[in-house]
Amino acid sequence: MEEAHPHQAHLLKCIALEMKEQENRYKLDASSGLKLLKSWGVVLHPISVTRKSFGYADYPEISFRLPFVCDTSSFKENSAIECFIEGEDSVKGVFLGMDGQKGAFRLFAPEFPDWIEDKGVGIKLAPDQHTSECMKKAVREIKNSARVNELFQNVHGESTFGQASESTIELSFFNSGLNESQQSAVKAIVENEDLVVVHGPPGTGKTTTLIEGILQQIKVGKRLLVVAPSNAAVDNAAKGLVENNVKILRVGNSLKIDERIFPFTREGQIREAKEQKEIKRLKIQAEEFRKMAHQYKRRFGKEERDQRNLLIKEVKRIRKEIKDIRNYVDNKLYEAADVILGTPIGLYNFLPKDAQFDTLVMDEAGQALEPLAWLVFPFATSWVLAGDPFQLPPTVLSKEASQKKFDVSILEQCFKNCSNIHFLDTQYRMRKSIADFSSAYFYDGNLATPKGQSDTTQHIVFFDTAGTGFEEQSGSDGVSLMNEGELSIVEKLLEVEQIEISTAAFISPYAGQVQLAKDSLSKEMRISTIDSFQGQERETIILSLVRSNPDAIIGFLKDYRRMNVAMTRAKERLLVIGDSSTIGQDEFYAAFLEYMENVGGYRSAWEFIG
């Protein structure tokens, strides 16, 4: 066995830096009070509990409502959280998701805290120790598998590997509508015995191509894992497989599981299992013991305390019995599925450690931290990575870790050395003039648009606020930026251009501007940061760039990949609002402004003033 590669030590260092940053950022103490943490968007307080129940694993689950509108973008599905109230020990848990002002989380505790429905309860993000430890373990164990170690050495070697060759196989495609580049990628997936990359720019049918590749592999008797860094991407793939009658199992936690997918989750499957009757009986019994234990309040004598401890012990015994039954059912579900889907940590937690699949397909690999990939790569003998390195990279909190390139995704890392890359060359989402700038700047002009998407009117417009005095301001937290002048243009645009709100979205790189928009624009309109909108689309997109200052400082507008995402969400109309005098000194935005002039899409914001 070869010695550990130096990049393994590098990854371990970066994981430690990221965990240290999480610990510092989420710390609730005298130096970082509640108000400050709320302004940073890492605390939701107070919350109003609307429902309590015991979930799939018999852990307490709480549904809540926020009595106010605030930025919840940092609270992503499966984030580690702590539930707290002043004067009591906090309880650890996992965030299940937000839907508007409603959300849910699960607590890692035998029962609900006595104070859970009191005034002043909140939840805060917490360091994700579990994922951190799992990633470190996975990186250390790379050398234990000759196959995985070889892949790691290739990905971080000094020469290319996996040369692509012209396919000679003939396939009968399930989807007759695939274009040539999609068919070529599917053939590469079928023939792959090592690693293949499917490069899918926005709107090119990446998931459609992956579904076809998966169906072709199932046809010859292969079992597959499908993984993505977000639950939304996992569900997207799951829907495509369900529509093709594939026997799937969707694992993991999610508040917003699509009703079409729910029957294929562990929760949905166990409802139909004969063991459900026994689980239901045990749950009722456990609930009776809990109620008896709750009769004893916080101040009581030794006899009452002993009695309560006995009751709680009995609840724990019943919970173990339920867990054993569920593990038995899980094993049956695992054996029956042709495809198992989940996030990296979800699959790592669920699968037997010696599980082996023929192929692992990772969608949205451009957003996957590299160590997350090594969590799941050992479960397969060949790998398919799909995504676009010219869209948003993984989120990394630590500046030091970012400087050490920890935010270089597994996809971007593979792009450096892997030659078996298949480019999907036709986009079907956008009108031609919306797509052409990204095609030229990011994809060397190789992204084609079919005739059906040709322009029929002016589909892309830049509204220039230069000289209007609409300068950026700091939000109430002193950090998030906003621009009230740009929002006033949006309000007039919606009226003058008669934009259908239900098919439009307002997006901005800055959370402060998004929060301001939520306070002033229609509640029916989708309003989001660019980062939260990746993977989505709307008929009309209004993009507010915010930055406007005399020093031409553009901050993280400098990450052009973020702008590539923003500029490729619109199907029919893309309306961009910004200050040319601030952004125009940057080469990317100078090129964009020149493009807007060339396509006749430049307009002054002065026409909306007065």
C-alpha positions as CSV (number, residue, x, y, z in Angstrom):
1,M,0.0,0.0,0.0
2,E,1.3,3.4,-1.0
3,E,2.1,6.0,1.7
4,A,-0.5,8.7,2.4
5,H,-0.6,11.5,-0.2
6,P,0.5,15.0,1.1
7,H,-2.9,16.3,0.0
8,Q,-4.6,14.2,2.6
9,A,-2.8,16.1,5.4
10,H,-3.8,19.3,3.6
11,L,-7.5,18.3,3.6
12,L,-7.3,17.3,7.3
13,K,-5.9,20.8,8.1
14,C,-8.6,22.5,6.2
15,I,-11.4,20.5,7.9
16,A,-9.9,21.5,11.3
17,L,-9.8,25.2,10.2
18,E,-13.4,25.1,9.0
19,M,-14.6,23.5,12.3
20,K,-12.7,26.1,14.3
21,E,-14.4,28.9,12.3
22,Q,-17.8,27.3,13.0
23,E,-17.1,27.1,16.7
24,N,-16.1,30.8,16.8
25,R,-19.0,31.9,14.6
26,Y,-21.8,30.1,16.4
27,K,-20.6,30.7,20.0
28,L,-23.3,32.3,22.2
29,D,-21.6,34.1,25.0
30,A,-21.0,37.6,26.4
31,S,-18.8,38.6,23.5
32,S,-21.3,37.5,20.8
33,G,-24.7,38.3,22.2
34,L,-28.0,37.2,20.9
35,K,-28.7,40.4,19.0
36,L,-25.4,40.1,17.1
37,L,-25.9,36.5,16.2
38,K,-29.4,37.2,15.0
39,S,-28.0,40.0,12.8
40,W,-25.5,37.5,11.3
41,G,-28.4,35.1,10.5
42,V,-27.1,32.3,12.7
43,V,-29.9,32.5,15.3
44,L,-33.7,32.3,14.9
45,H,-35.2,33.8,18.1
46,P,-37.9,33.7,19.3
47,I,-39.7,30.8,17.7
48,S,-43.3,29.8,18.2
49,V,-43.7,26.0,18.5
50,T,-46.7,24.8,16.4
51,R,-46.4,21.0,16.7
52,K,-44.5,18.4,18.6
53,S,-44.1,14.7,17.5
54,F,-41.7,11.8,17.6
55,G,-40.2,11.2,14.2
56,Y,-38.9,8.2,12.2
57,A,-36.1,7.4,14.6
58,D,-38.3,8.3,17.6
59,Y,-36.5,11.5,18.3
60,P,-38.5,14.6,19.3
61,E,-39.4,16.7,16.2
62,I,-40.6,20.3,16.5
63,S,-42.4,22.4,13.9
64,F,-42.3,26.1,14.5
65,R,-43.2,29.4,13.0
66,L,-41.3,32.7,13.0
67,P,-43.3,35.7,14.2
68,F,-41.2,37.9,11.9
69,V,-39.6,37.9,8.5
70,C,-35.8,37.4,8.6
71,D,-32.9,36.0,6.6
72,T,-33.0,32.2,7.1
73,S,-30.6,31.3,4.2
74,S,-27.9,30.0,6.6
75,F,-30.3,27.4,8.0
76,K,-29.9,24.7,5.4
77,E,-31.4,21.2,5.6
78,N,-29.4,18.9,7.8
79,S,-27.5,21.8,9.5
80,A,-26.4,21.1,13.1
81,I,-28.4,23.2,15.5
82,E,-28.9,23.8,19.2
83,C,-32.3,24.7,20.8
84,F,-31.9,27.0,23.7
85,I,-33.6,29.2,26.3
86,E,-32.0,31.5,28.8
87,G,-31.0,29.8,32.1
88,E,-31.2,26.2,30.7
89,D,-28.8,23.8,29.0
90,S,-29.2,23.8,25.2
91,V,-30.2,20.7,23.4
92,K,-28.4,19.5,20.2
93,G,-30.3,18.6,17.0
94,V,-30.5,18.8,13.3
95,F,-32.4,21.3,11.1
96,L,-35.0,19.8,8.8
97,G,-35.8,22.8,6.7
98,M,-37.7,26.1,6.2
99,D,-40.8,26.7,4.1
100,G,-41.5,30.4,4.2
101,Q,-41.7,31.4,7.9
102,K,-42.4,27.8,8.9
103,G,-39.6,25.4,9.8
104,A,-38.8,22.1,11.7
105,F,-36.0,20.5,13.5
106,R,-35.2,17.3,15.3
107,L,-33.6,17.1,18.8
108,F,-31.1,14.4,19.8
109,A,-32.7,13.8,23.1
110,P,-35.0,11.1,24.7
111,E,-37.9,13.6,25.1
112,F,-38.9,17.2,24.7
113,P,-37.3,19.7,27.1
114,D,-39.7,21.0,29.7
115,W,-39.3,24.5,28.5
116,I,-39.8,23.9,24.7
117,E,-43.1,25.9,24.6
118,D,-42.0,28.7,26.9
119,K,-41.4,32.2,25.7
120,G,-37.9,33.0,24.6
121,V,-37.0,29.6,22.9
122,G,-34.7,29.9,20.0
123,I,-32.4,27.8,17.7
124,K,-28.9,28.6,16.6
125,L,-26.5,27.0,14.2
126,A,-23.9,24.8,15.8
127,P,-20.6,23.3,14.8
128,D,-21.2,20.2,12.8
129,Q,-18.9,17.9,14.7
130,H,-20.4,14.7,13.3
131,T,-19.8,15.6,9.6
132,S,-16.4,17.0,10.4
133,E,-15.3,13.7,12.2
134,C,-16.8,11.6,9.4
135,M,-14.8,13.6,6.8
136,K,-11.6,13.3,8.7
137,K,-12.1,9.5,9.1
138,A,-12.8,9.2,5.4
139,V,-9.7,11.1,4.3
140,R,-7.5,9.1,6.7
141,E,-8.9,5.8,5.4
142,I,-8.3,6.6,1.7
143,K,-5.1,4.5,1.8
144,N,-7.0,1.5,3.1
145,S,-8.6,0.8,-0.3
146,A,-6.2,0.2,-3.2
147,R,-9.0,1.2,-5.7
148,V,-9.9,4.4,-3.9
149,N,-6.2,5.3,-3.2
150,E,-5.4,4.9,-6.9
151,L,-8.2,7.3,-7.7
152,F,-7.0,9.8,-5.1
153,Q,-3.4,9.6,-6.5
154,N,-4.8,10.2,-10.1
155,V,-7.0,13.1,-9.1
156,H,-4.0,14.8,-7.3
157,G,-1.2,13.5,-9.6
158,E,0.9,15.4,-12.1
159,S,-0.4,13.7,-15.2
160,T,-3.8,13.3,-16.8
161,F,-5.9,10.1,-16.5
162,G,-9.0,8.5,-18.0
163,Q,-8.6,9.5,-21.6
164,A,-11.9,9.8,-23.4
165,S,-12.2,7.7,-26.6
166,E,-14.8,7.6,-29.4
167,S,-17.6,5.2,-28.4
168,T,-18.3,2.2,-30.6
169,I,-21.3,0.8,-28.7
170,E,-24.8,1.0,-30.0
171,L,-27.5,1.8,-27.4
172,S,-31.3,1.7,-27.6
173,F,-32.1,4.9,-25.7
174,F,-35.1,5.1,-23.3
175,N,-35.3,8.8,-24.0
176,S,-35.4,9.3,-27.8
177,G,-35.1,13.1,-27.4
178,L,-31.4,13.2,-26.4
179,N,-29.1,15.3,-28.5
180,E,-25.7,14.1,-29.7
181,S,-23.7,15.4,-26.8
182,Q,-26.1,13.9,-24.3
183,Q,-26.0,10.5,-26.1
184,S,-22.2,10.7,-26.1
185,A,-22.2,11.3,-22.4
186,V,-24.6,8.4,-21.8
187,K,-22.3,6.1,-23.8
188,A,-19.3,7.2,-21.7
189,I,-21.3,6.5,-18.5
190,V,-22.1,3.0,-19.7
191,E,-18.6,2.2,-20.8
192,N,-16.9,3.8,-17.8
193,E,-14.8,1.6,-15.6
194,D,-13.0,4.3,-13.7
195,L,-14.1,8.0,-13.6
196,V,-16.1,10.0,-16.1
197,V,-17.1,13.7,-15.8
198,V,-20.3,15.1,-17.4
199,H,-19.9,18.8,-17.8
200,G,-23.4,20.3,-17.8
201,P,-23.7,24.1,-18.2
202,P,-27.0,25.7,-17.2
203,G,-30.1,24.4,-19.0
204,T,-28.3,21.6,-20.9
205,G,-30.3,18.7,-19.5
206,K,-27.6,17.3,-17.1
207,T,-30.0,15.5,-14.9
208,T,-31.9,14.1,-17.9
209,T,-28.6,12.7,-19.2
210,L,-27.8,11.2,-15.9
211,I,-31.2,9.5,-15.6
212,E,-30.6,7.9,-19.0
213,G,-27.2,6.7,-18.0
214,I,-28.6,5.2,-14.8
215,L,-31.4,3.4,-16.7
216,Q,-28.9,1.9,-19.1
217,Q,-26.8,0.6,-16.2
218,I,-29.8,-0.9,-14.4
219,K,-30.8,-2.6,-17.7
220,V,-27.6,-4.7,-17.5
221,G,-28.1,-5.5,-13.8
222,K,-26.0,-2.9,-12.1
223,R,-26.7,-1.3,-8.7
224,L,-26.1,2.4,-8.2
225,L,-25.7,5.1,-5.6
226,V,-26.9,8.6,-6.5
227,V,-25.5,11.3,-4.4
228,A,-25.7,15.2,-4.4
229,P,-24.6,17.8,-1.8
230,S,-28.1,19.2,-1.5
231,N,-31.5,17.5,-0.8
232,A,-33.1,19.5,-3.7
233,A,-30.6,17.9,-6.2
234,V,-31.2,14.5,-4.7
235,D,-34.9,14.8,-5.0
236,N,-34.6,16.1,-8.6
237,A,-32.8,12.9,-9.6
238,A,-35.2,10.8,-7.5
239,K,-38.3,12.2,-9.4
240,G,-36.7,11.3,-12.7
241,L,-36.1,7.8,-11.6
242,V,-39.6,7.3,-10.1
243,E,-41.1,8.5,-13.4
244,N,-39.2,5.7,-15.1
245,N,-40.4,3.0,-12.6
246,V,-37.0,2.4,-11.0
247,K,-36.9,0.7,-7.6
248,I,-35.3,3.4,-5.5
249,L,-34.7,4.1,-1.8
250,R,-34.4,7.8,-0.8
251,V,-32.5,8.2,2.5
252,G,-31.9,11.3,4.7
253,N,-33.8,14.0,6.5
254,S,-35.9,16.6,4.7
255,L,-38.8,18.7,5.7
256,K,-40.0,19.2,2.1
257,I,-39.9,15.7,0.6
258,D,-41.9,15.8,-2.7
259,E,-45.2,13.8,-2.3
260,R,-44.1,11.7,-5.4
261,I,-40.9,10.7,-3.6
262,F,-42.2,10.1,-0.1
263,P,-43.4,6.6,-0.8
264,F,-39.8,5.7,-1.6
265,T,-38.3,7.1,1.6
266,R,-37.7,5.0,4.7
267,E,-40.6,6.8,6.4
268,G,-42.9,6.1,3.4
269,Q,-41.8,2.5,3.0
270,I,-42.2,1.5,6.6
271,R,-45.8,2.7,6.6
272,E,-46.6,-0.2,4.3
273,A,-44.4,-2.7,6.2
274,K,-46.0,-5.3,8.5
275,E,-43.6,-4.2,11.3
276,Q,-45.4,-0.9,11.4
277,K,-48.2,-2.3,13.7
278,E,-45.6,-3.3,16.3
279,I,-43.8,0.0,16.0
280,K,-47.1,1.8,16.5
281,R,-47.9,-0.3,19.6
282,L,-44.4,0.4,21.1
283,K,-44.7,4.2,20.4
284,I,-48.0,4.3,22.2
285,Q,-46.5,2.5,25.2
286,A,-43.5,4.9,25.2
287,E,-45.8,7.9,25.1
288,E,-47.7,6.6,28.1
289,F,-44.4,6.2,30.1
290,R,-43.4,9.8,29.0
291,K,-46.7,11.2,30.3
292,M,-46.2,9.4,33.6
293,A,-42.7,10.8,33.9
294,H,-43.9,14.3,33.2
295,Q,-46.1,14.2,36.2
296,Y,-43.0,14.8,38.2
297,K,-41.9,18.4,37.8
298,R,-38.5,20.0,38.4
299,R,-38.8,20.1,42.2
300,F,-39.6,16.7,43.8
301,G,-38.2,14.3,46.4
302,K,-35.9,11.3,46.0
303,E,-38.7,8.7,45.6
304,E,-40.3,10.7,42.8
305,R,-37.0,11.3,41.1
306,D,-36.2,7.5,41.2
307,Q,-39.7,6.8,39.8
308,R,-39.2,9.3,37.0
309,N,-35.7,7.8,36.2
310,L,-37.2,4.3,36.0
311,L,-39.9,5.5,33.6
312,I,-37.3,7.4,31.4
313,K,-35.2,4.2,31.4
314,E,-38.1,2.2,30.1
315,V,-38.7,4.8,27.4
316,K,-35.1,4.3,26.3
317,R,-35.5,0.5,26.2
318,I,-38.6,0.8,24.0
319,R,-36.8,3.3,21.8
320,K,-34.0,0.7,21.3
321,E,-36.5,-1.9,20.4
322,I,-38.1,0.4,17.8
323,K,-34.6,1.2,16.5
324,D,-33.8,-2.6,16.1
325,I,-37.1,-3.2,14.2
326,R,-36.3,-0.2,11.9
327,N,-32.8,-1.4,11.3
328,Y,-34.3,-4.8,10.2
329,V,-36.7,-3.0,7.8
330,D,-33.9,-0.7,6.6
331,N,-31.8,-3.8,5.7
332,K,-34.7,-5.2,3.6
333,L,-35.2,-1.9,1.9
334,Y,-31.4,-1.7,1.2
335,E,-31.4,-5.1,-0.4
336,A,-34.5,-4.5,-2.6
337,A,-33.4,-1.2,-4.2
338,D,-31.7,-0.9,-7.6
339,V,-30.7,2.7,-6.8
340,I,-30.2,4.3,-3.3
341,L,-30.1,8.1,-3.2
342,G,-29.0,10.7,-0.6
343,T,-26.6,13.4,0.4
344,P,-23.0,12.2,1.2
345,I,-23.4,12.3,5.0
346,G,-26.9,10.8,4.7
347,L,-25.7,7.8,2.7
348,Y,-22.6,7.4,4.9
349,N,-24.8,7.3,8.0
350,F,-27.2,4.8,6.4
351,L,-25.1,2.3,4.4
352,P,-23.3,-0.7,5.9
353,K,-19.6,0.1,6.0
354,D,-18.8,-2.8,3.6
355,A,-21.6,-1.8,1.1
356,Q,-20.5,-2.1,-2.5
357,F,-22.2,-0.7,-5.6
358,D,-21.2,-0.9,-9.3
359,T,-21.4,2.8,-9.9
360,L,-21.7,6.0,-7.9
361,V,-23.3,9.0,-9.6
362,M,-22.6,12.4,-8.0
363,D,-24.8,15.2,-9.3
364,E,-24.0,18.9,-8.6
365,A,-20.4,17.8,-7.9
366,G,-19.3,21.4,-8.3
367,Q,-20.8,22.2,-4.9
368,A,-19.3,19.2,-3.1
369,L,-16.4,19.7,-0.7
370,E,-13.7,17.2,-1.7
371,P,-13.7,15.3,1.7
372,L,-17.5,14.7,1.3
373,A,-16.7,12.8,-1.9
374,W,-14.3,10.5,-0.2
375,L,-17.0,9.7,2.3
376,V,-19.0,7.9,-0.4
377,F,-16.4,7.0,-3.1
378,P,-15.4,3.8,-1.3
379,F,-18.9,2.4,-1.8
380,A,-18.5,2.0,-5.5
381,T,-16.0,0.7,-8.1
382,S,-16.6,3.3,-10.8
383,W,-17.7,7.0,-10.5
384,V,-19.6,9.5,-12.5
385,L,-19.3,13.2,-11.6
386,A,-21.7,15.7,-13.1
387,G,-21.9,19.5,-12.7
388,D,-20.3,22.7,-13.8
389,P,-17.1,24.2,-12.3
390,F,-18.2,27.6,-13.7
391,Q,-21.1,27.8,-11.2
392,L,-21.0,28.3,-7.5
393,P,-18.4,26.4,-5.5
394,P,-18.9,24.8,-2.1
395,T,-19.6,27.1,0.9
396,V,-16.6,27.5,3.1
397,L,-16.8,29.7,6.2
398,S,-13.1,29.9,7.1
399,K,-11.1,32.5,5.1
400,E,-7.9,30.6,5.9
401,A,-9.3,27.4,4.6
402,S,-10.5,29.2,1.4
403,Q,-7.1,30.6,0.9
404,K,-5.8,27.1,1.1
405,K,-8.3,26.2,-1.7
406,F,-10.6,24.1,0.5
407,D,-13.5,25.6,-1.6
408,V,-12.2,23.8,-4.7
409,S,-14.9,21.2,-5.3
410,I,-14.3,17.5,-6.1
411,L,-15.5,18.4,-9.7
412,E,-13.1,21.2,-10.1
413,Q,-10.3,19.1,-8.8
414,C,-11.1,16.3,-11.2
415,F,-11.3,18.8,-14.1
416,K,-7.5,19.5,-13.6
417,N,-6.4,15.9,-14.4
418,C,-9.3,13.8,-15.8
419,S,-9.5,13.8,-19.6
420,N,-12.7,11.7,-19.7
421,I,-14.9,14.8,-19.7
422,H,-18.1,15.1,-21.8
423,F,-19.5,18.5,-22.5
424,L,-23.3,19.0,-22.9
425,D,-23.3,21.6,-25.7
426,T,-26.9,22.7,-26.1
427,Q,-29.0,24.7,-23.6
428,Y,-32.8,24.6,-23.6
429,R,-33.7,27.0,-20.8
430,M,-33.0,30.5,-22.1
431,R,-33.6,32.7,-25.0
432,K,-30.5,33.1,-27.2
433,S,-29.4,36.6,-26.1
434,I,-29.7,35.6,-22.4
435,A,-27.4,32.6,-23.0
436,D,-24.9,34.1,-25.4
437,F,-22.9,36.1,-22.9
438,S,-22.3,33.2,-20.6
439,S,-21.5,31.0,-23.6
440,A,-18.8,33.4,-24.8
441,Y,-17.3,34.2,-21.4
442,F,-17.4,30.8,-19.6
443,Y,-17.7,28.2,-22.3
444,D,-15.6,29.5,-25.2
445,G,-18.7,30.1,-27.3
446,N,-19.5,26.4,-27.4
447,L,-22.9,26.5,-25.7
448,A,-25.5,26.4,-28.5
449,T,-29.1,27.5,-28.4
450,P,-31.8,25.6,-30.5
451,K,-33.9,27.6,-33.0
452,G,-36.9,27.3,-30.8
453,Q,-35.1,29.5,-28.3
454,S,-34.2,32.3,-30.7
455,D,-35.0,35.9,-29.7
456,T,-38.5,37.3,-30.5
457,T,-38.1,40.6,-28.6
458,Q,-35.6,42.3,-26.2
459,H,-35.1,39.5,-23.7
460,I,-32.1,41.0,-21.7
461,V,-31.8,44.5,-20.4
462,F,-29.3,46.4,-18.1
463,F,-30.7,49.4,-16.2
464,D,-27.8,51.6,-15.4
465,T,-28.1,53.6,-12.2
466,A,-24.9,55.6,-12.7
467,G,-25.3,59.2,-11.7
468,T,-28.7,58.6,-9.9
469,G,-27.2,58.8,-6.4
470,F,-28.6,55.3,-5.7
471,E,-25.6,54.3,-3.6
472,E,-25.2,51.1,-1.5
473,Q,-25.8,51.3,2.3
474,S,-24.9,48.9,5.1
475,G,-27.8,47.0,6.7
476,S,-28.9,47.3,10.3
477,D,-26.3,44.7,11.2
478,G,-23.5,46.9,9.7
479,V,-22.5,44.0,7.5
480,S,-25.1,43.1,4.8
481,L,-25.3,45.6,2.0
482,M,-28.5,46.9,0.4
483,N,-29.5,49.5,-2.1
484,E,-32.9,51.2,-1.6
485,G,-32.7,53.1,-4.9
486,E,-32.4,49.8,-6.9
487,L,-35.4,48.4,-5.2
488,S,-37.4,51.5,-6.1
489,I,-36.5,50.8,-9.8
490,V,-37.7,47.2,-9.3
491,E,-41.1,48.4,-8.0
492,K,-41.6,50.6,-11.0
493,L,-40.3,47.9,-13.4
494,L,-42.9,45.5,-12.1
495,E,-45.6,48.0,-12.8
496,V,-44.4,49.5,-16.1
497,E,-43.3,46.2,-17.7
498,Q,-46.4,44.4,-16.4
499,I,-44.4,41.5,-15.1
500,E,-46.3,38.4,-13.9
501,I,-45.2,38.1,-10.3
502,S,-46.0,34.4,-10.0
503,T,-43.5,33.5,-12.8
504,A,-40.8,36.0,-11.8
505,A,-38.0,36.1,-9.2
506,F,-36.0,38.8,-7.6
507,I,-32.4,37.8,-6.8
508,S,-29.3,39.5,-5.4
509,P,-25.9,38.6,-4.2
510,Y,-26.5,40.4,-0.9
511,A,-28.7,39.0,1.9
512,G,-29.3,42.6,3.1
513,Q,-30.9,43.5,-0.2
514,V,-32.9,40.3,-0.2
515,Q,-34.2,41.1,3.2
516,L,-35.1,44.6,2.2
517,A,-36.9,43.2,-0.9
518,K,-38.9,40.8,1.3
519,D,-40.1,43.7,3.3
520,S,-41.2,45.8,0.3
521,L,-42.1,43.5,-2.6
522,S,-45.1,41.3,-3.0
523,K,-45.1,38.1,-0.9
524,E,-46.2,36.2,-4.0
525,M,-42.8,36.9,-5.6
526,R,-39.9,34.5,-5.2
527,I,-37.1,36.5,-3.5
528,S,-33.8,34.9,-2.9
529,T,-30.0,35.3,-2.8
530,I,-28.2,34.0,-5.9
531,D,-26.6,31.2,-3.8
532,S,-30.0,29.9,-2.7
533,F,-31.4,30.1,-6.2
534,Q,-28.8,27.8,-8.0
535,G,-30.5,25.0,-9.8
536,Q,-33.8,27.0,-10.2
537,E,-35.3,29.0,-13.0
538,R,-38.1,31.5,-13.7
539,E,-39.7,33.1,-16.8
540,T,-38.4,36.5,-15.6
541,I,-35.4,37.2,-13.4
542,I,-34.7,40.7,-11.9
543,L,-31.1,40.8,-10.7
544,S,-30.1,43.6,-8.3
545,L,-26.3,44.0,-8.1
546,V,-26.4,46.5,-5.2
547,R,-22.8,47.8,-5.4
548,S,-22.5,51.5,-6.0
549,N,-19.7,53.5,-4.5
550,P,-17.1,56.1,-5.6
551,D,-14.2,53.7,-5.1
552,A,-15.5,51.1,-7.6
553,I,-15.3,48.4,-4.9
554,I,-17.4,45.4,-5.9
555,G,-16.7,42.9,-3.1
556,F,-17.8,39.3,-3.9
557,L,-19.3,40.4,-7.2
558,K,-15.7,39.4,-8.1
559,D,-16.7,35.8,-8.0
560,Y,-17.8,35.6,-11.6
561,R,-19.2,32.1,-11.1
562,R,-21.9,33.6,-8.9
563,M,-22.9,36.0,-11.7
564,N,-22.9,33.1,-14.2
565,V,-25.5,31.4,-12.0
566,A,-27.5,34.7,-11.7
567,M,-27.5,35.4,-15.4
568,T,-28.6,31.9,-16.4
569,R,-31.8,31.5,-14.3
570,A,-34.2,33.4,-16.7
571,K,-36.1,31.7,-19.4
572,E,-37.7,34.7,-21.2
573,R,-36.4,37.9,-19.6
574,L,-33.4,38.9,-17.6
575,L,-33.5,42.4,-16.1
576,V,-30.2,43.5,-14.4
577,I,-30.0,46.7,-12.3
578,G,-26.6,48.1,-11.4
579,D,-24.2,51.0,-11.5
580,S,-21.9,50.9,-14.6
581,S,-19.5,53.4,-13.0
582,T,-18.8,51.1,-10.1
583,I,-18.8,47.7,-11.8
584,G,-17.5,48.8,-15.3
585,Q,-13.9,49.0,-14.2
586,D,-13.8,45.3,-13.7
587,E,-13.0,43.2,-16.8
588,F,-15.9,40.8,-16.5
589,Y,-18.5,43.6,-16.0
590,A,-16.9,45.7,-18.7
591,A,-17.4,42.8,-21.1
592,F,-21.0,42.4,-20.0
593,L,-21.7,46.1,-20.4
594,E,-20.2,46.0,-23.9
595,Y,-22.4,42.9,-24.7
596,M,-25.5,44.8,-23.5
597,E,-24.7,47.7,-25.8
598,N,-24.2,45.3,-28.7
599,V,-27.6,43.5,-28.2
600,G,-29.5,46.8,-27.7
601,G,-30.2,46.0,-24.1
602,Y,-28.7,49.1,-22.4
603,R,-31.2,51.5,-20.7
604,S,-30.7,54.3,-18.2
605,A,-32.5,54.1,-14.8
606,W,-33.2,57.8,-15.2
607,E,-36.3,56.9,-17.2
608,F,-37.9,55.6,-14.0
609,I,-37.0,58.7,-11.9
610,G,-39.2,61.7,-11.4
